[in-house]
Amino acid sequence: MNLNNLTNFDYNLPDHLIALEPVTPRSASKLLVYSDGGILDDQFKSLFKYLRPNDRLVFNDTKVLNARLFGERVRSSISGTGIAKIESLLIEKISENQWSAFCKPLKKLQVSEYINFSTALRAQVVSIINNHCILQFSKTGRALAKEISKIGQLPLPPYILKNRKYTDADTLNYQSIFAKKYGAIASPTAGLHFDSALLKKLKNNDIKFSFVTLHVGAGTFLPVTTRNISDHEMHSENGVITKTVADDINRTKADGGRIISVGTTSLRLIESAAVSKREIKQFNGKTNIFIRPGYKFKMTDGLITNFHFPKSTLLMLISAFVGNKERIKIYNHALSNQYRFFSYGDSSLLIPNI
């Protein structure tokens, strides 16, 4: 089998298995456990049963920005004033008052025009490049961040917004309970299953916690379109692993504990910072690591993750981690047993024999 061929990462997903709402409480979601080549079904609240004392969970503490903004472009002409509704998704901070953004409908905008987002905030279109624009806001720094937080919405995945409207509940549901550092435009959704009751049980079972930061970027929405996956250009994301966290992870490895990444974002970051199977170093910068079949894992022993889109880089990462045949077996089991897929869906704990 040619594992560089995109078609090997496709599967059929019935619409009714796509989760549009989370379960309540968070830890009541289903949990598929894959270990030693076997699969069993449980609930996420029982996660502690499958971990050992001195295992270390590595969480991503990024916080999702209210990056979805709604405004109006006002254009004056001889024939009168024209108003166009504009939706903007902030995707990358350029300076204290400039952001790169997806704006739609882009054809309604011209360079130098203004978008009014509120009575207190507007932005000028500095440039239009391919499918996005550069916006220069009327506020800067903390004042800008505060206003965006006030008027914006969390950027739920497009497939959810095509099927229902954004609600106030999403403001809470789409953030993990340990989200602290603003910078993501999509949630690291493996962390959405944890609640305070489960965290307490994990601590009581001597499971260790570490927190890294990877700000999930716009690339999470972009599909792989190249037939040969090695030709896919991976997006870059900003990440931080402090020296304290690196030392804790190294100590766990030295003591025989396992490193369990909570989500593919945490996994990608710690693998970017790993220098061997026993050592990880502090990290502060961008990573565009593309983990696909053939990749040799250095630091990660286990992975907690949701079920991912067909033909996605995340599905390729899962195939690299457990093997493509095993990934197919896991996903067939999830489909047959009515697991819920994607951001608000169910979860899995994968512990292969790496």
C-alpha positions as CSV (number, residue, x, y, z in Angstrom):
1,M,0.0,0.0,0.0
2,N,1.3,3.5,-1.0
3,L,0.8,5.5,2.2
4,N,1.7,8.7,0.4
5,N,-1.6,8.4,-1.6
6,L,-4.4,10.6,-0.2
7,T,-7.1,8.1,-1.0
8,N,-5.7,5.8,1.7
9,F,-7.0,8.2,4.3
10,D,-10.6,8.4,3.2
11,Y,-13.6,6.8,4.9
12,N,-17.4,7.2,4.7
13,L,-19.0,9.0,7.6
14,P,-22.8,9.1,8.0
15,D,-24.1,12.6,8.7
16,H,-25.9,11.5,11.9
17,L,-22.5,10.7,13.6
18,I,-21.2,14.2,13.2
19,A,-21.6,15.9,16.6
20,L,-23.2,19.3,16.5
21,E,-23.5,19.7,20.3
22,P,-21.4,18.4,23.2
23,V,-22.7,15.9,25.8
24,T,-23.3,17.1,29.4
25,P,-21.4,16.7,31.6
26,R,-18.2,16.8,29.5
27,S,-16.8,13.6,30.9
28,A,-20.0,11.6,29.9
29,S,-18.7,11.3,26.3
30,K,-17.8,7.8,25.1
31,L,-14.2,6.7,25.2
32,L,-12.7,4.2,22.8
33,V,-9.6,2.6,24.4
34,Y,-7.0,1.1,22.1
35,S,-4.1,-0.8,23.8
36,D,-2.0,-3.8,22.9
37,G,-3.9,-4.2,19.7
38,G,-7.3,-4.5,21.4
39,I,-10.3,-2.2,21.6
40,L,-12.8,-1.7,24.3
41,D,-15.6,0.9,25.0
42,D,-16.1,3.0,28.1
43,Q,-17.0,6.5,29.1
44,F,-14.5,9.3,29.4
45,K,-15.0,9.7,33.1
46,S,-13.3,6.3,33.5
47,L,-10.1,7.5,31.9
48,F,-8.2,7.1,35.1
49,K,-8.7,3.4,35.0
50,Y,-6.4,3.1,31.9
51,L,-3.6,5.2,33.2
52,R,-0.8,4.3,35.6
53,P,0.6,6.2,38.6
54,N,3.3,8.5,37.4
55,D,1.9,8.8,33.9
56,R,1.9,12.4,32.7
57,L,-0.9,14.0,30.8
58,V,0.3,16.9,28.6
59,F,-2.5,19.5,28.0
60,N,-2.7,22.4,25.6
61,D,-3.7,25.5,27.6
62,T,-4.3,27.7,24.6
63,K,-7.5,29.8,24.7
64,V,-9.7,30.4,21.7
65,L,-10.1,34.0,20.6
66,N,-13.5,35.5,19.8
67,A,-12.0,35.7,16.4
68,R,-15.3,35.8,14.4
69,L,-16.3,39.4,13.9
70,F,-19.4,40.8,12.1
71,G,-19.4,44.3,10.6
72,E,-20.5,46.6,7.8
73,R,-18.6,48.1,4.9
74,V,-20.0,51.5,4.1
75,R,-19.3,52.8,0.6
76,S,-20.3,56.3,-0.6
77,S,-20.8,57.0,-4.3
78,I,-22.7,59.4,-6.5
79,S,-25.7,57.2,-6.5
80,G,-25.8,57.0,-2.7
81,T,-24.5,55.0,0.2
82,G,-23.9,51.3,-0.1
83,I,-23.8,49.0,2.9
84,A,-22.4,45.4,2.8
85,K,-22.5,42.9,5.6
86,I,-18.9,41.5,6.2
87,E,-17.9,38.5,8.3
88,S,-14.2,38.4,9.3
89,L,-12.2,35.6,10.9
90,L,-9.0,36.7,12.4
91,I,-6.3,34.2,11.6
92,E,-2.9,35.7,12.5
93,K,-1.7,38.7,14.5
94,I,0.7,40.9,12.5
95,S,1.2,43.8,14.9
96,E,-0.5,45.4,17.9
97,N,-3.3,46.7,15.6
98,Q,-3.1,44.6,12.5
99,W,-4.4,41.1,11.7
100,S,-4.6,38.9,8.7
101,A,-8.2,37.7,8.3
102,F,-10.5,35.7,6.1
103,C,-13.2,38.2,5.0
104,K,-16.4,37.3,3.2
105,P,-17.7,38.2,0.8
106,L,-14.2,39.3,-0.1
107,K,-15.5,40.7,-3.4
108,K,-17.4,43.4,-1.5
109,L,-14.2,44.9,-0.2
110,Q,-11.6,47.2,-1.7
111,V,-8.2,48.3,-0.4
112,S,-8.5,51.4,1.9
113,E,-12.2,50.8,2.7
114,Y,-13.4,50.5,6.3
115,I,-15.4,47.8,8.1
116,N,-17.4,49.1,11.1
117,F,-17.5,46.3,13.7
118,S,-19.1,48.3,16.5
119,T,-19.5,51.9,17.6
120,A,-16.1,51.6,19.3
121,L,-14.2,49.6,16.6
122,R,-13.5,49.7,12.9
123,A,-10.8,48.4,10.7
124,Q,-9.2,49.6,7.4
125,V,-8.5,47.1,4.6
126,V,-4.7,47.6,4.2
127,S,-4.3,44.9,1.5
128,I,-6.1,42.0,-0.1
129,I,-3.9,38.9,-0.8
130,N,-5.3,35.8,-2.5
131,N,-8.2,34.7,-0.2
132,H,-7.6,36.9,2.8
133,C,-7.1,40.6,3.8
134,I,-4.9,42.6,6.1
135,L,-7.0,44.7,8.6
136,Q,-5.7,47.6,10.5
137,F,-7.9,48.3,13.6
138,S,-8.7,51.6,15.2
139,K,-7.7,50.3,18.6
140,T,-4.4,48.7,19.5
141,G,-2.9,46.3,22.1
142,R,-5.0,45.5,25.1
143,A,-7.8,47.9,24.1
144,L,-8.2,46.0,20.8
145,A,-8.1,42.6,22.6
146,K,-10.8,43.7,25.0
147,E,-13.1,45.0,22.3
148,I,-12.6,41.8,20.2
149,S,-13.5,39.7,23.3
150,K,-16.6,41.8,23.8
151,I,-18.1,41.8,20.3
152,G,-16.7,38.7,18.7
153,Q,-17.8,35.0,18.7
154,L,-15.7,31.9,19.1
155,P,-15.0,30.5,15.6
156,L,-16.9,27.2,15.7
157,P,-16.0,24.8,12.8
158,P,-17.8,25.6,9.6
159,Y,-19.6,22.3,9.4
160,I,-21.4,23.1,12.7
161,L,-22.4,26.6,11.6
162,K,-23.8,25.2,8.4
163,N,-26.3,23.2,10.5
164,R,-27.1,25.4,13.4
165,K,-26.6,28.9,14.8
166,Y,-24.0,29.9,17.4
167,T,-25.4,30.0,20.9
168,D,-24.3,31.4,24.2
169,A,-23.6,27.9,25.4
170,D,-20.8,27.6,22.8
171,T,-19.0,30.4,24.5
172,L,-18.4,28.0,27.4
173,N,-18.5,24.6,25.6
174,Y,-15.8,25.4,23.0
175,Q,-13.2,26.2,25.6
176,S,-11.4,23.7,27.8
177,I,-11.6,24.2,31.5
178,F,-7.8,24.8,31.6
179,A,-7.7,27.3,28.7
180,K,-5.6,30.3,29.8
181,K,-3.6,31.8,27.0
182,Y,-5.4,33.6,24.2
183,G,-4.1,32.9,20.7
184,A,-6.0,30.0,19.1
185,I,-8.7,30.3,16.4
186,A,-9.8,26.7,16.9
187,S,-10.2,24.7,20.1
188,P,-7.8,21.8,20.9
189,T,-10.9,19.7,21.3
190,A,-9.4,16.6,23.1
191,G,-9.3,18.8,26.2
192,L,-13.1,19.5,26.0
193,H,-13.9,16.1,27.7
194,F,-12.2,17.0,31.0
195,D,-14.1,18.4,33.9
196,S,-13.1,19.2,37.5
197,A,-14.5,15.9,38.9
198,L,-12.3,13.9,36.4
199,L,-9.2,16.0,37.1
200,K,-9.6,15.3,40.8
201,K,-9.8,11.5,40.2
202,L,-6.7,11.6,38.0
203,K,-4.8,13.5,40.7
204,N,-6.0,11.1,43.4
205,N,-4.5,8.3,41.2
206,D,-1.1,10.0,41.1
207,I,-1.4,11.0,37.4
208,K,0.8,14.0,36.7
209,F,-0.2,17.1,34.7
210,S,1.8,19.4,32.4
211,F,0.6,22.3,30.3
212,V,2.1,23.4,27.0
213,T,0.8,26.1,24.7
214,L,0.1,25.6,20.9
215,H,-2.1,28.3,19.4
216,V,-4.2,26.4,16.8
217,G,-4.2,28.2,13.5
218,A,-6.2,28.6,10.3
219,G,-4.5,25.5,8.9
220,T,-6.8,23.3,11.0
221,F,-9.6,24.2,8.6
222,L,-7.6,23.5,5.4
223,P,-8.1,20.1,3.7
224,V,-5.2,18.2,2.0
225,T,-5.7,18.6,-1.7
226,T,-2.5,17.0,-3.1
227,R,-2.8,13.5,-4.3
228,N,0.7,12.7,-2.9
229,I,0.4,13.7,0.8
230,S,4.2,14.4,1.0
231,D,3.5,17.4,-1.3
232,H,1.1,19.0,1.2
233,E,2.4,22.2,2.7
234,M,1.8,22.2,6.5
235,H,0.8,25.3,8.2
236,S,2.9,26.9,11.0
237,E,1.6,27.5,14.6
238,N,3.1,29.2,17.6
239,G,4.0,27.0,20.5
240,V,5.7,27.3,23.9
241,I,7.1,24.6,26.3
242,T,8.8,26.1,29.3
243,K,12.0,24.7,30.8
244,T,10.0,23.6,33.9
245,V,7.6,21.6,31.8
246,A,10.5,20.1,29.7
247,D,12.2,19.1,32.9
248,D,9.1,17.5,34.3
249,I,8.5,15.5,31.1
250,N,12.1,14.3,31.1
251,R,11.9,13.3,34.8
252,T,8.7,11.3,34.1
253,K,10.5,9.5,31.2
254,A,13.5,8.8,33.4
255,D,11.2,7.4,36.2
256,G,9.5,5.0,33.7
257,G,6.2,7.0,33.4
258,R,4.4,7.4,30.1
259,I,3.8,10.7,28.3
260,I,0.2,10.9,27.2
261,S,-0.6,13.8,24.9
262,V,-4.0,15.3,25.3
263,G,-4.8,16.1,21.7
264,T,-2.8,16.2,18.5
265,T,-1.8,19.8,19.2
266,S,0.1,18.8,22.3
267,L,1.6,15.8,20.5
268,R,2.8,17.9,17.6
269,L,4.4,20.4,20.0
270,I,6.3,17.9,22.2
271,E,7.5,16.0,19.2
272,S,8.8,19.2,17.7
273,A,10.8,19.9,20.9
274,A,12.0,16.3,21.5
275,V,15.6,15.6,20.8
276,S,15.6,11.9,21.6
277,K,13.3,9.2,23.2
278,R,14.5,10.4,26.6
279,E,14.8,14.2,26.2
280,I,12.7,17.2,25.3
281,K,14.0,20.8,25.4
282,Q,12.2,24.0,26.1
283,F,10.6,25.5,23.0
284,N,9.4,28.9,22.0
285,G,8.6,29.5,18.3
286,K,6.8,28.1,15.3
287,T,6.3,24.5,14.3
288,N,5.0,23.1,11.0
289,I,5.8,19.5,11.8
290,F,3.8,17.1,9.5
291,I,3.4,13.7,11.2
292,R,2.4,11.0,8.7
293,P,3.1,7.3,8.3
294,G,6.8,6.6,8.5
295,Y,7.4,9.2,11.3
296,K,9.4,7.9,14.3
297,F,7.9,9.1,17.6
298,K,10.4,10.3,20.2
299,M,8.5,11.4,23.2
300,T,4.8,10.4,23.0
301,D,3.6,7.1,24.5
302,G,-0.1,7.6,24.3
303,L,-2.7,10.0,22.8
304,I,-6.1,11.2,23.8
305,T,-7.9,12.4,20.7
306,N,-11.3,12.8,19.0
307,F,-12.2,11.3,15.7
308,H,-11.0,13.3,12.7
309,F,-12.0,14.3,9.2
310,P,-11.3,12.0,6.2
311,K,-8.2,12.9,4.3
312,S,-7.0,15.3,7.0
313,T,-3.5,15.7,8.4
314,L,-4.8,14.7,11.8
315,L,-6.0,11.3,10.4
316,M,-2.6,10.9,8.9
317,L,-1.0,11.6,12.3
318,I,-3.2,8.8,13.9
319,S,-2.1,6.4,11.1
320,A,1.5,7.2,11.9
321,F,0.9,6.7,15.6
322,V,-0.9,3.3,15.6
323,G,-0.3,2.1,12.0
324,N,-2.7,2.6,9.1
325,K,-4.3,-0.9,9.4
326,E,-4.9,-0.4,13.1
327,R,-6.3,3.1,12.4
328,I,-8.8,1.6,10.0
329,K,-9.8,-1.0,12.6
330,I,-10.2,1.7,15.2
331,Y,-12.4,3.9,13.0
332,N,-14.5,1.0,11.7
333,H,-15.2,0.1,15.4
334,A,-16.1,3.7,16.1
335,L,-18.5,3.8,13.1
336,S,-20.1,0.5,14.0
337,N,-20.6,1.5,17.6
338,Q,-22.1,4.9,16.9
339,Y,-19.3,7.1,18.2
340,R,-19.8,10.8,17.6
341,F,-17.2,12.4,15.4
342,F,-15.3,15.7,15.3
343,S,-15.0,18.7,17.7
344,Y,-18.0,18.1,19.9
345,G,-17.8,14.3,19.5
346,D,-16.5,11.4,21.5
347,S,-12.9,10.5,22.4
348,S,-10.3,7.8,22.2
349,L,-7.2,6.8,24.2
350,L,-4.6,5.3,22.0
351,I,-1.6,3.5,23.5
352,P,0.2,1.5,20.8
353,N,3.4,-0.5,21.2
354,I,5.8,2.1,19.8
